[in-house]
Amino acid sequence: MKEKNLAYEVPEQSLIKNPHFSDSVMFGASSSAYQIEGSVGIDGRGLSSWDVFSHKRKKIANSDNGDVAADHYNLYKDDIVLMNRMSLDSYKFSISWPRIFSKGFGSVNQSGLDFYDRLVDELLNAEIRPFVSLFHWDFPYTLAKKKCGFDKRQAAYYFADYADVVVNKLGDRVKDWFTFEQPFLYSTMGYLLGQYPPSKKNPLLWIRCVHNQLLAHGLAMERIKAYDKVMRVGMNINYWPIKPATKASVDLGAVDLADQFLNRVFLEPLFKGKYPEKVLSRMSLIWSKFPEGDLDIISKPVSFLGININTGVSAGFAPWIPFLGLKIKRNRIPSSEYIKNGKRYNALGHEVNSESVYNAMTCINRDYGNIPLYVSVSGANFTDNFVENRIPDEARLHYLSMYLEQAAHAAEEGCELRGCFIDPFLDGFEWRNGYSKRSGLVYVDFETQKRTIKDSGYWYRDIIRMNRAD
């Protein structure tokens, strides 16, 4: 079937879901430091790996970079006013490691700490509960240049020192902490596929990066709990539902291996203190022997688990691919969203697959126990157009309504859903896509920095108010 541009075929209003949740569920949004803060090099902030990477030729669409982004560093008060207008009761933000330690280690940059101190106070004054993420990919460039990235064990200890400083500054007010955001993507895109910094294509370094992020999580959790044992600490992981590339038996058999590689390589160490057996077997020739006791640190009980969900992937048998013998496919990145064979795809070419939320939540509940879950709904990349000073983004609204409905469905069946974060809150720097793709609840004019709440943002406000009134 010929592809159709979704901009001309938005869902009917009757298809929009208005999901209901229990009173205990929080509704928020999230952002990451590099994607929205800007103010690179301001007030003592050091360079991150993404600062350097984004200024290299042909790395980012349209040669964009995060130097200014959404200027949240200067406009955070205005952004919190918008959060209040949207009735958000929580906000998850990441802290820029090089804003706290310009080199990633050594002397503390007090100006950087003071910014997050002000941000937390402003959120609390607006009665918005802060959730802090300690790492969302902006690794300190000085550490990377010293060849001490997460492929090196020492980076985990530097990270724990950084966590210690941050919790001692904010811990009297912030009680909810995510150590890492989407660590599988960080390690795979940066160390296996070479598409993100540090641009490595080395499976041995990928293994080390995976392990050292997990170790850093465990060490940081020790520091946070040492400050106050009632602190709530977890990690936000990606979770992909997987389907076979074809109905052939070899492709059907590839699904379990792909699940262990994509999903279980972080879940198994966190909750069972071991790595997935099939991944270990396939990569045994290069799998590092890590010190005894590491997995004990890594698998200490977390308070909650965050899951970042947007789409699924297909997996097929591919014996020509080293070690795993596995080909995992996501769709190409198109110029805009489209429909093909009756299925909708967003502007990143990802299939709109709301059942992935239900599948992820129930699989985790089944295999790892009834862990408190925070669901981050991302991937709402759709075209935005102004119509009489409004942004009627029905495609995004429909997308969010379907994904939240699936989260509510899983909660009804016994999953312990604690909260939902729409990711991101603001339009911002979309990694290798720069500013060419938008997915936020709030439109940002990057020339003027004017903000406009999209129709999806107002719909989310109404969902929040409706659930509070129930």
N, C-alpha and C positions, 0 to 999 in steps of 0.2 A: 504494500500500500504506500502511496506517495506521502511524504512527510508534509504536515500542515503546520503553519505558524500559529502557535497558541495565542498570540496577541489578538487574533481575529476570532478565537473560539474559546471564550472563557466559560467556566462552569455556570450552570443556572443556579440562582439563589436557593432553589429547593434542595440542591445537593450539599449545601453548606451544613456541617454538623455543629451542634452546640453541646459539647460533651459536659457531663456532670461528674464531679469528683467529691471525695469525702472532705469534711471540714479541715482535716489535718494537712491537706496538700497545699504547698506553697506555689505561687505563680510568679516567675521572674523572667529575667533576660540575662544574657551574658555577653561579654566582650573580651578580646585579648589585647594586651598592651601595645604590641607593635602595629596591630591593625587600625588602632584608633587614636593613640596618644599624640603622635607627632613629637615636636620639641626634641628632636635628636640633637645631642650635644649641648642641651640647655641645662643649666643648674647642676653641672657636674656629671651628667649621665655619660657613661662610656658607650663605645660602639658595640652593637650586637652583630652576630653573624649575618642577620638579615639586612642590616644597614649596608654592609659591604656587598653582599650578594645582589641586592636590588639595584646597585649602581653598576653592575657589570653588564656589558652589552648582550642583548638578546636573551636575557634571563627572565625579564618581566614584560608582560604585554604593554605596549606603548611606552616602554622605558619608564614606567611608573616606579615610585618608591614610597616609603613610609615616612619621609622626612617631616611632612606636615599631617598627612592622613586626615582624620576628622578633628584634629586640634583639641582632642579631649583634655589634654594636659591643661589648657587654658580655659576650656569651656565646660568643665565638669559640672559646675553649678547649674548651668543652663540645661545640661543633659539630665541632671537629677530632677529638675522641674518637670521635664518631659516624662520621666519615669513616674512621678507623682500623678501627672495628668492621665497616665495610662493605668493607674492604680496598681502598679507593681508592688509586691510586698517583699521581693528579694532581688538582689543583683549580684551576679558572679563576675568578678573581674580578675585578670591576671596582673601580677606584678612584674615589672621589667627588672630582671636580675642585674643588668649593667646600670640601671638607675640607682641601685642600692650599693653595689660594688662596681665602680667604673671598670676595674680590671677583672671582675669576677671573684676576687679575693683581696685581702689586705685591708686598707682603711675604708671605713663606711662613709658613704656620701649622705650626709645628714639632710641635704636639700631634697634628695630623692625620697628618703623616709618621710620627710615632712609633707610631701605631696600626698602620699597615701594616707597619712594621718588625717589630713584635711578632708580627703575623699571619704574616709570612713565616718568621720564626724558629720559630714554633710548628709550622708546616707541615713545615719541614725536619726538626725534631726528631722528627716523626711519620713521617718518610721519605715525605712527600707532595710531589711536585714542583709548585711554584707557577707558574701561567701568569697574567700580569697583563694585564687590558684597561684601557686608559686612558680610554675613554669609552663609557658605556652610558646616554646620554640625559639625565643630570642636569646640564644646562648651568648655569653660575653665573648666578644671577638678576641680580646687579649688572651683569654684562656685558650681559645681555639688556635690562635697563632702560636702559642707555646706548646701546641700539640697535646693539649689536655682537654679534649672534648669528651663526650660521654663514652667514647670507645676506650677511655682510660679510667682506671679505677679511682684515681685521685679526684676526679671530677665529682664523684658521689660525696666525698668528704667536704669539698668546697661547697657543694650544694647544701649539705647539712648545716654548715656554718652560716650560710646565707639565710636558710630557714630560721635558724636560731635568732638572728638579728631581727628579722621581720616579726616573728611571733612575740619577741620581747617588746617591740614597739606597739604592735596592734592587738596583742592577745588579751588585753583587758577589756576589749570591746568586740573583737571578732572571735567567734566560737566555732566556725565551720571552715575547714581547710581542705583544699584539693592540692595534693603535691604535684601531680602532673596532668596535663591535658593531652589526650590522644598520643600517648607515647609510641604506639605502634607506627603511626604515620610519621612521627619525627624520625624514628630509627630507620624505617624502610625507605622513605623518600630521600633522606639525607645520606644513608650509609649503604643502601643496597641498590637503589635505582639512580641515585645521583642527581635527582631533580630539584632538591632543596639543599641548602648548605648543611654540611660541608662538602657536598657534591662528590661523595665517595660511591664506588661500586664494588664493594668488597664484602662478601658474606661473613667472613671472619670478624670484621669490624662491626657488622650488623649484630652478630651474636653478642659481642661485648657491649655494644650500645644498649641493647635490650636489657641485659643483665645489670649493667651499671645504673640505668634509670630505675630499675626495680630496687637495687640496693640503696640508691639515693632516696627513694621513697621511704624505705624502711628506716634509714638513718634520720631522715627529716621528721618522720612520725615520732621517733624517740625523743627528739629535741622538743617537738610541740607538746607532747604528753608530759615531758619533764617540766615545762612551764606550768601546765595545769592539766592534771590527769582527766578532767572532764571534757577537754577539747574533743571535738568531733573531726576525724581525719579520714580522708579517702582519696581515691584516684578517679579520674575521668577517662574511660577507655572508649575506643571505637568498637562497634559490634556490627558485623556484616552477615546477614542471611546469605546463604550460598546455594545456588542451583547448578546442576550439571550443564556443561556446554551443549551436550547432545544426550540422546537416550542410550548411547553406547555404554556397555558395561564398564569400560575403562574410565569413562568420564563420570559415571555414577560413583565409581570407587574413589575418584579424585576429590569428591565433596568433603569426605571426612578429613583427609589430609589438609585441604584448604581451610577447613574450620579450625583445626589445630594450629595452623600457621597464622591465620588472620586473627582469630578470636582467643584461642586458648593459650597462646604463648605468653600472655600477661595474666589471664585468669587463673591458670593452673598454679603458677608460682605464688600468686597472691593468696589463694584460698586452700591450696593443697600442698604447698611447699615443694613442688616438683615441676619440671618442664614436660610438655606433652610428649608422649612416647614416640609417636611417628615422626615428629620433627627431630627429636634427638637421634632416632635411628637413621633418618635420611641424611643428617648433617654430622654424623658421628666422627667423620674423618677430620673435621675442623672445629668441632664443638670444644670450647675452652673448658679446662678443669678449674672451676672456681673454688675459692677457699671454703672449707667446711664452716658451717655456721651462717653463711650468707643467706641461705634459704630460710633459716630460722628467723633472721632479721626481716626478710622480705615478707614472710607469711604471718607476721603478727596481726591479730584481728583488726580490721578496719571498722570504722563506725558506719560507713555507707559506701556505696559504689555509684559513680556517675557513669552513664552510658550515652555516648554520642551516636546518634542514629540518623541516617538520611536515605540510604539506598542499599541494594544488594549487589552481588557480583556473580559471575558465572565462573566455574572452574572446569578445566579439562586436562586430560592426560597429555603430557608433553615430555617425552623421554629425552629430548634434545636439550632441555633446560637443566643445568647442573644441580645436583643435590636433590631438590624437591621433585623434579620431573613433573612439574605442575605449571599450568598456564592459567592465570587469573585475569579476567577481562572486565574492564569497565568501559563504558562507551566513550567515544571521542567527544571533545569539547566543541559544540557547534556555535554558530553565530547567535542563535537565539533558541528558545524552547520550541519543542515540536511534538507532534503526535505521529507514531508509527505503529502500524498493525494494532491500532486501538489502544496503545499504551502511551501515557504521557511521559515526556522527558523534560527536565528543567534545562536552564541555559548552560549548565555544565555537562549536559548529555547524560545525566543520571536519571534512571527510571524512577518515577514517582511510585514508591512502594511502601505505603503506610503500614502494611501488615508486618513490616520489618520491626516496628516498635513492639508489637504484641509478641512476635516470635522471640526477640531478644530478651524481653522481660521474663517471659515464661521459661525460656531455656535456662537463664541464669538462676531463676527460682528453683527449677528442677534439679540442676546439677551442682549448685553451690549453696543452697539453702535460701531461706527467705530474708535476704539481705535488704536493708533499707536502700531504695534506689532514687536517684535524681536523674531524670531523663532530659537530655539536651536535644532539642529538635533543631537540626540544622539542614542546610541544603535547599532552602527556599529561594533559589536563584532564579528570578523571573524578571522580565522586562518591566520597567517602570515608566509611565507616561503621565504627565500632568494633564488634568481635565478640569478647567475652571478652579485652579488652585487646590485641587485634590489629586491624590494618587490612588485611583480605583484599581488596586492590585488584586483583582479577584482570583487570579491563578494562585498567588501566594496564600491568600486567605483560605482558599479551598484546600491547598496542601497542608497548611497548619491545622485546619479543622479535622482532616482525616487522621493526621498523625496523633493529635491529642486524643481523638476518640479511641484510637487503638491503645493508648496509654491508659485511658479510663477503663477500657475493657479488660486489660490485664490486671488492673487493680481490683476490679470486681471479682476476678477469679482467684484472688489471694495474694498477688504480688504487693509488697509493701512499698508503695509509691509515696515518697516524701515530698517531691516537688518537680516542677517542670520549668526548664529554662528555654526560652526561644533564643537561638543563637544565629546571628548576632542581634544586639539591640540596635546598633547604628550601622548604616552602610560604612564600609571602610576598605582598607587595603586587602584585597582577596588573594594574597600570596602571589603565585605566578600569573594570575589573571589581573593583577593590579587593580585598577578602578573600572575595568571594563565589565565587570559583573557586580550585581547588587543583590543582597539577600536580607538586609536589615528590616526591622519594623519601622525605622525612622529613616527617611530619605535625607541624604547630605549633599548639598551643592558644594563640591569641593573647591570651587572658585571663590564663593562668598562665605562658606561654612554655615549657610542658612539651613536649619533643620525643618522638616515637615513630616508629621506623623502620617504614615500611610493608612489606607483603609483597613489593612490587616492589623495595624496597631490599635485602631479604635475597636475592631472586632475583638481582639484579645482583651482589651479593657472591659468590654461588655461581658465576656466569658468570666473574667475574674469577679466582676460585680455580681453576676448572676449566681456564681457558686458561693459567694459570701452570703448572699441573701437567702439561699436555700435552707 
